[in-house]
Amino acid sequence: MSDLEDLYQEIILDHNKRPRNHGKLEVSNRTAEGFNPLCGDHVDISINVEDGIVKEVAFEGSGCAISTASASIMTEELKGKTLAEAKELFKKFHSMITGEERETTEETGLGKLDVFSGVCRYPARVKCATLAWHTVNAALDGDGEAVSTE
């Protein structure tokens, strides 16, 4: 494993052990629930959007290290973003995570989210990494539908 891959693994393990923004917001105006029936991952997302900006975002639930770390880093990255920027970040992350296997570990320009760039080599883990993202996308859309990776 390269030094960069070692660092990425450390970051994922850190966010799994000490997830950021874990819990339920006291004040939220958008929520959604997501499930991965294949592995049992579950996430509830609560968001407070004011004037088209994600002011606060948090998650609750249980899942594997990739699922928890993805939700944790996602919440950090979404704070302060406009709804359009949040949607664009979802698209870029989803494109990276579902992309073709890459020969290198070069960064994608997604900041901390680059730690998930290698997940595309493990198709069974893609749903783990994207569960929170699909759920936050549903919350931002405000459709109130439960999200499933199936």
C-alpha positions in Angstrom: 0.0 0.0 0.0 1.3 3.5 -0.8 1.8 6.2 1.7 -1.2 8.1 0.3 -3.4 5.0 0.6 -2.2 4.5 4.2 -3.1 8.1 5.0 -6.5 7.6 3.4 -7.1 4.5 5.5 -6.1 6.4 8.7 -8.6 9.2 7.9 -11.4 6.8 7.2 -10.7 4.9 10.5 -10.5 8.2 12.4 -13.9 9.4 11.1 -15.4 6.0 11.9 -14.1 6.0 15.5 -14.9 9.7 16.0 -17.6 10.7 13.6 -18.2 14.4 13.2 -21.7 15.9 13.3 -23.1 12.7 14.7 -26.5 13.1 16.3 -29.7 14.8 15.4 -30.0 18.5 14.9 -32.3 20.3 17.4 -33.5 22.5 14.6 -33.8 21.1 11.1 -36.1 21.8 8.2 -35.1 18.9 6.0 -34.7 15.2 6.9 -34.4 11.8 5.1 -33.7 8.2 6.1 -31.6 5.8 4.1 -31.0 2.0 4.2 -28.6 -0.4 2.6 -30.5 -3.7 2.8 -27.5 -5.8 1.7 -25.3 -5.0 4.6 -27.7 -3.3 7.1 -26.3 0.2 7.0 -28.8 2.8 8.1 -28.6 6.6 8.2 -30.9 9.4 9.2 -29.9 12.9 8.0 -31.1 16.2 9.4 -30.3 19.5 7.8 -31.0 23.1 8.6 -31.1 25.2 5.4 -31.5 28.9 5.7 -31.6 31.3 2.7 -30.5 28.5 0.4 -27.4 27.7 2.5 -26.7 24.5 4.4 -26.2 26.0 7.9 -26.1 22.7 9.8 -26.1 19.0 8.8 -25.9 15.9 11.0 -26.4 12.2 10.8 -27.5 9.3 13.0 -27.4 5.6 12.3 -25.2 2.6 12.2 -23.0 1.2 9.5 -19.6 0.0 8.5 -16.4 2.1 8.7 -16.8 3.3 5.1 -20.5 4.3 5.6 -19.8 6.1 8.8 -16.7 7.9 7.6 -18.4 8.9 4.4 -21.3 10.4 6.4 -19.0 12.2 8.8 -16.8 13.8 6.1 -19.9 14.6 4.0 -21.4 16.6 6.8 -18.2 18.6 7.2 -18.0 19.4 3.5 -21.6 20.4 3.1 -21.7 23.0 5.8 -21.8 26.5 4.3 -22.6 25.3 0.8 -25.5 26.6 -1.2 -28.0 24.1 -2.3 -26.6 24.2 -5.9 -23.0 23.7 -4.5 -24.2 20.7 -2.4 -25.9 19.1 -5.4 -22.8 19.6 -7.5 -20.6 18.1 -4.7 -22.9 15.1 -4.7 -22.5 14.7 -8.5 -18.7 14.9 -8.3 -18.5 12.5 -5.4 -20.8 10.0 -7.0 -18.9 10.2 -10.3 -15.6 9.6 -8.4 -16.9 6.7 -6.3 -18.6 4.9 -9.2 -15.9 5.7 -11.8 -13.7 3.2 -13.6 -10.8 1.8 -11.7 -7.9 4.2 -11.9 -4.3 3.3 -12.3 -3.1 6.0 -9.9 -4.2 7.5 -6.6 -4.1 11.0 -7.9 -6.5 13.4 -6.2 -9.8 14.3 -7.8 -10.0 17.8 -6.4 -12.7 16.9 -3.8 -10.5 17.7 -0.8 -11.0 15.3 2.1 -13.5 13.3 0.0 -10.5 12.1 -2.0 -10.0 9.5 0.7 -12.8 7.5 -0.9 -11.2 7.5 -4.4 -10.1 3.9 -4.1 -13.6 2.6 -3.2 -14.5 2.3 -6.9 -12.1 -0.7 -7.0 -14.5 -2.5 -4.6 -18.0 -2.5 -6.1 -19.6 -4.0 -3.0 -18.4 -1.0 -1.0 -19.7 1.7 -3.3 -23.2 1.5 -1.8 -21.6 1.9 1.7 -19.8 5.1 0.6 -22.8 6.6 -1.2 -25.7 5.8 1.2 -25.3 9.0 3.2 -24.9 11.0 0.0 -28.1 9.7 -1.6 -29.9 10.3 1.7 -28.7 13.9 2.0 -29.7 14.4 -1.7 -33.2 13.2 -0.9 -33.3 15.5 2.2 -32.2 18.5 0.1 -34.9 17.7 -2.4 -37.4 17.6 0.5 -39.3 14.6 -0.9 -39.5 12.8 2.4 -39.0 9.4 0.8 -36.9 6.8 2.4 -33.8 6.0 0.4 -32.5 2.5 -0.4 -29.4 1.5 -2.2 -31.3 -1.2 -4.0 
